[in-house]
């Protein structure tokens, strides 16, 4: 998902920490999406916003994550693999996916709140990171820059 300010939700592949480390080491962060990924606000689209958590006490963190976003109608679910076992990241952590019924009102504040929870490794909010977004659409390709 990409909002009008070029903020993103990424990490469906589960490499949240590694993706952010690569972004931090890069001179520019350019994102390529198709037009279906454009949203007016992050969350509320039915797509998950992932949060990487340590395995120890994952259930406790799932409950705390859901509680942070009651107003947005958040449902927190442990991501499972095709064998119905917890999905394990490259860093041996779990993913708790947050499903919002309405867009996140303050994505920057939400990111900060999530990051302060003990046991949270990283979240899928990529805020103020993208310098450009290349969008493939039915009318061709367009580029948005900051």
TORBA-388911 format. One line per 8 residues: number of its first residue (from 1); their letters; for each residue x negated, y negated, z of N, C-alpha, C, O. Coordinates in steps of 0.2 Angstrom, whole numbers, always signed. Atoms other than C-alpha are relative to their C-alpha. Layout:
TORBA-388911
NUM> a> X:Y:Z:X:Y:Z:X:Y:Z:X:Y:Z  ...
This chain:
TORBA-388911
1> xxxxxxxx> -4:+6:+0:+0:+0:+0:-4:-6:+0:-10:-6:+3  +4:+7:+0:-6:-18:-4:+5:-5:+1:+10:-5:-3  -5:+5:-1:+3:-33:+3:-3:-6:-4:-8:-6:-7  +2:+6:+4:+2:-51:-6:-6:-3:+2:-9:-6:-2  +6:+3:-2:-13:-56:+5:-6:+5:-1:-11:+4:+1  +5:-6:+2:-23:-40:-2:-2:+4:+7:-7:+6:+7  +1:-5:-5:-21:-31:+15:+2:+6:-2:+7:+7:-6  -2:-6:+3:-20:-13:+13:+1:+5:+6:-1:+4:+11
9> xxxxxxxx> +0:-7:-4:-15:+4:+21:-3:+5:-4:-1:+6:-10  +3:-5:+3:-27:+17:+16:-1:+6:+5:+0:+5:+11  +2:-6:-4:-33:+34:+22:+4:+6:+0:+4:+10:+5  -4:-6:+1:-21:+47:+16:-5:+6:+0:-2:+11:+1  +4:-5:+0:-36:+57:+13:-4:+2:+7:-7:+7:+7  +2:-1:-6:-41:+56:+31:-7:-2:+2:-10:-1:+7  +7:+2:-1:-58:+48:+29:+0:-8:+2:-4:-12:+0  -1:+7:-2:-53:+31:+38:-7:-3:+3:-9:-8:+0
17> xxxxxxxx> +6:+2:-3:-69:+29:+48:-6:-1:-6:-9:-6:-6  +5:+0:+5:-80:+33:+33:+1:-5:-5:-3:-8:-8  -1:+5:+5:-71:+22:+21:-1:-7:+3:-4:-11:-1  +1:+7:-3:-72:+7:+33:-8:-1:+0:-10:-7:+0  +7:+0:+0:-91:+11:+35:-3:-2:-7:-7:-6:-8  +2:+1:+7:-93:+11:+16:+2:-7:-2:-2:-11:-5  -2:+7:+1:-83:-5:+15:-5:-5:+3:-7:-10:+0  +4:+5:-4:-94:-14:+28:-7:+0:-3:-10:-5:-3
25> xxxxxxxx> +7:+0:+3:-110:-9:+19:+0:-3:-7:-5:-3:-10  -1:+2:+7:-103:-15:+2:+0:-8:+0:+2:-11:+4  -1:+7:+1:-105:-32:-5:+7:-3:-1:+9:-8:+0  -7:+1:+2:-88:-32:-12:+4:+6:+1:+2:+12:+0  -4:-6:-1:-73:-21:-9:+6:-1:-5:+10:-6:-4  -4:+1:+5:-63:-19:-25:+5:+6:+0:+2:+12:+0  -5:-6:+0:-47:-8:-25:+4:+0:-6:+6:-5:-9  -4:-2:+6:-38:+0:-39:+6:+3:+2:+6:+9:+5
33> xxxxxxxx> -6:-3:-1:-20:+4:-38:+5:-1:-6:+4:-4:-11  -6:+1:+5:-4:+6:-48:+5:-4:+3:+5:-5:+9  -4:+5:-3:+10:-6:-46:+5:+3:+5:+8:-1:+8  -4:-3:-5:+20:+6:-36:-3:-1:+7:+1:+0:+12  +3:+1:-7:+8:+3:-21:+1:-8:+2:-1:-9:+8  +0:+7:-3:+12:-16:-20:+7:+0:+4:+12:+2:+2  -5:+0:-5:+23:-20:-5:+0:-8:+2:-5:-11:+2  +0:+6:-3:+29:-36:+3:-3:-1:+7:-5:-6:+9
41> xxxxxxxx> +2:+0:-7:+24:-31:+20:-3:+8:+1:+0:+12:-1  +3:-7:-2:+13:-16:+27:+5:+4:+4:+7:+1:+9  -5:-4:-4:+24:-2:+34:+7:-1:-3:+8:-5:-7  -7:+0:+2:+42:+1:+31:+2:+3:-6:+8:+2:-9  -1:-3:+7:+40:+9:+14:+1:+7:+0:+2:+10:-5  -1:-7:+0:+42:+27:+20:-7:+3:+0:-7:+9:+1  +7:-3:+0:+23:+30:+18:-3:-1:+7:-2:-5:+10  +4:+0:-7:+12:+34:+33:-5:-5:+0:-9:-6:-5
49> xxxxxxxx> +6:+4:-2:+0:+23:+41:-4:+4:+5:-2:+5:+10  +4:-5:-4:-14:+35:+47:-4:-3:+6:-6:-9:+5  +4:+2:-6:-23:+33:+64:-4:+7:+2:-1:+12:+3  +4:-5:-2:-38:+44:+67:-1:+0:+8:-3:-5:+11  +1:-1:-7:-39:+51:+85:-4:+6:+2:-4:+11:-2  +4:-6:-2:-50:+62:+95:+5:+6:+2:+10:+4:+3  -5:-6:-1:-43:+80:+97:+2:+0:+8:+8:+1:+9  -1:+0:-7:-44:+78:+116:+6:-5:+2:+5:-11:+0
57> xxxxxxxx> -6:+4:-2:-27:+71:+123:+3:-3:-6:+6:-9:-6  -3:+3:+6:-21:+68:+105:+8:-1:+1:+10:-6:-1  -7:+1:-1:-3:+70:+111:+2:-6:+4:+6:-10:+3  -1:+6:-4:-5:+57:+124:-1:-7:-5:+3:-11:-4  +1:+6:+5:-11:+45:+110:+5:-1:-5:+7:-6:-7  -6:+0:+4:+3:+50:+99:+6:-4:+3:+9:-8:+0  -5:+4:-4:+15:+44:+112:-1:-7:+1:+3:-11:+0  +2:+7:-1:+6:+28:+116:+0:-4:-7:+3:-9:-7
65> xxxxxxxx> -1:+3:+7:+5:+24:+97:+7:-2:-2:+9:-7:-4  -7:+1:+1:+23:+26:+95:+3:-5:+4:+7:-9:+2  -3:+5:-5:+27:+16:+110:-2:-8:-2:+1:-12:+0  +2:+7:+2:+17:+1:+103:+4:-3:-5:+5:-9:-5  -4:+3:+5:+29:-1:+89:+7:+2:+0:+10:+4:-5  -7:-2:+0:+46:+3:+95:+5:-5:-4:+10:-3:-7  -4:+5:+4:+53:-14:+87:+0:+2:-7:+5:+0:-11  +1:-1:+7:+47:-8:+70:+3:+7:-2:+3:+9:-7
73> xxxxxxxx> -3:-7:+1:+56:+9:+73:-5:+5:-2:-4:+9:-7  +5:-4:+2:+40:+18:+72:+1:+8:+3:+3:+9:+8  +0:-7:-2:+39:+37:+72:-7:+3:-1:-10:+2:-6  +7:-3:+0:+22:+45:+76:+0:+7:-1:+3:+11:+4  +0:-7:+1:+18:+62:+69:-7:+3:-1:-11:-1:-4  +6:-3:+1:+3:+73:+70:+0:+3:-7:+4:+7:-9  +1:-3:+7:-3:+77:+52:-2:+7:+1:-6:+9:+4  +2:-7:+1:-3:+95:+48:-2:+2:-6:+0:-1:-11
81> xxxxxxxx> +2:-3:+6:-11:+105:+35:+5:+5:-3:+10:+6:+0  -5:-4:+3:-3:+117:+23:+1:+7:+4:+6:+10:+3  -1:-6:-4:-5:+131:+36:+4:-2:+7:+4:+2:+11  -4:+3:-6:+5:+120:+49:-5:+0:+6:-2:+0:+12  +5:+1:-5:-11:+118:+59:-2:-8:+0:-2:-11:-6  +2:+7:+0:-17:+100:+64:-6:-1:-6:-11:+3:-6  +4:+2:+5:-26:+92:+49:-7:-3:+4:-6:-7:+9  +6:+2:-3:-45:+90:+54:-4:-5:-5:-5:-3:-10
89> xxxxxxxx> +4:+4:+4:-55:+75:+47:-7:+2:-1:-9:+7:+3  +7:-2:+1:-73:+76:+41:-4:-1:+7:-9:+1:+7  +3:+1:-6:-77:+69:+58:+2:+4:+6:+1:+3:+12  -3:-4:-5:-68:+83:+67:+5:-3:+5:+6:-1:+11  -5:+3:-4:-54:+72:+73:+7:+2:-3:+7:+5:-8  -7:-1:+2:-35:+73:+71:+3:-7:-3:+0:-12:-2  -4:+6:+3:-23:+61:+61:+7:+0:+3:+10:+5:+2  -7:+1:-2:-8:+54:+69:+3:-5:-5:+0:-11:-6
97> xxxxxxxx> -3:+5:+5:+3:+46:+55:+6:-4:+3:+10:-1:+6  -5:+5:-2:+14:+31:+59:+5:-1:-5:+3:-4:-11  -5:+1:+5:+30:+30:+50:+5:-6:+2:+8:-5:+8  -3:+6:-2:+38:+12:+51:+7:+0:-4:+7:+0:-10  -7:+1:+4:+57:+9:+47:+0:-7:-3:+3:-9:-8  +0:+7:+2:+53:-10:+45:-8:-2:-1:-12:+1:+3  +7:+2:+0:+37:-19:+40:-3:-2:+6:+0:-5:+11  +3:+2:-6:+24:-22:+53:+0:-8:+0:-2:-11:-5
105> xxxxxxxx> -1:+7:+0:+27:-40:+59:-7:-4:+0:-8:-9:-3  +6:+3:+0:+9:-44:+63:-5:+5:-1:-8:+9:+4  +4:-5:+1:-3:-32:+55:-7:-1:+3:-10:+4:+6  +7:+1:-3:-19:-40:+62:+1:+1:+8:-4:+5:+10  -1:-2:-7:-12:-39:+80:+1:+7:+1:-1:+10:+6  -1:-8:-1:-6:-21:+77:-7:+3:-1:-8:+8:+3  +6:-4:+1:-23:-16:+71:-5:-1:+6:-8:+4:+9  +4:+1:-7:-31:-24:+87:+3:+4:+5:-1:+7:+9
113> xxxxxxxx> -3:-4:-5:-19:-16:+98:-1:+8:-1:-3:+11:+4  +1:-7:+1:-21:+1:+90:-8:+2:+2:-9:+7:+5  +7:-1:-1:-40:-1:+91:-2:+0:+7:-7:+3:+9  +2:+0:-7:-40:-4:+110:+2:+6:+4:+0:+7:+9  -2:-6:-4:-32:+13:+114:-6:+5:+0:-9:+6:-5  +6:-5:-1:-45:+25:+121:+2:+6:-4:+8:+9:-3  -1:-6:+4:-46:+40:+110:+1:-1:-8:+2:+3:-12  -1:+1:+7:-42:+31:+94:-7:-2:-3:-11:-6:-1
121> xxxxxxxx> +7:+1:+3:-57:+32:+82:+1:-6:-5:-4:-10:-6  -1:+5:+6:-50:+21:+67:+7:+0:-2:+11:+5:-1  -6:+0:+3:-34:+16:+59:+0:-2:-7:-5:-4:-10  +0:+1:+7:-28:+14:+41:+2:-7:-2:+3:-8:-8  -1:+7:+2:-25:-5:+41:-7:-2:-2:-12:-3:+2  +6:+3:+3:-39:-12:+30:+2:-8:-1:+5:-10:-7  -2:+7:+0:-36:-31:+34:-6:-4:-2:-11:-4:+1  +5:+5:+2:-45:-45:+26:-7:+3:-2:-12:+1:-1
129> xxxxxxxx> +6:-3:+3:-57:-33:+17:-1:+0:-7:-6:-1:-10  +0:-1:+7:-52:-32:-1:-2:-7:-3:+1:-12:-1  +1:+7:+4:-60:-46:-12:+4:+0:-6:+6:-6:-9  -4:+0:+6:-50:-40:-27:+4:+6:+0:+2:+11:+2  -4:-6:+1:-36:-28:-32:+1:+0:-7:+4:-5:-10  -1:-1:+7:-35:-21:-49:+7:+4:+0:+7:+9:+3  -6:-3:+0:-17:-17:-53:+2:+3:-7:+2:-1:-12  -3:-3:+6:-11:-5:-67:+7:+0:+0:+10:+3:+5
137> xxxxxxxx> -7:+0:+0:+7:-8:-72:+3:+2:-7:-1:+3:-12  -3:-2:+7:+19:-5:-86:-1:-6:-5:-1:-4:-11  +2:+5:+5:+14:-22:-93:-7:-1:-1:-10:-5:-4  +8:+0:+1:-5:-18:-93:-3:-1:+7:+0:+1:+12  +4:+1:-6:-18:-22:-80:-1:-7:+2:-2:-12:-2  +1:+7:-3:-19:-37:-69:-5:+0:+6:-6:+6:+9  +5:+1:-5:-32:-43:-56:+3:-5:+5:+4:-11:+3  -1:+5:-6:-28:-52:-39:-7:+0:+4:-10:+5:+5
145> xx> +6:+1:-4:-43:-60:-30:+2:-4:+6:+7:-8:+6  +0:+5:-5:-45:-69:-14:-3:-6:-1:-3:-11:+3
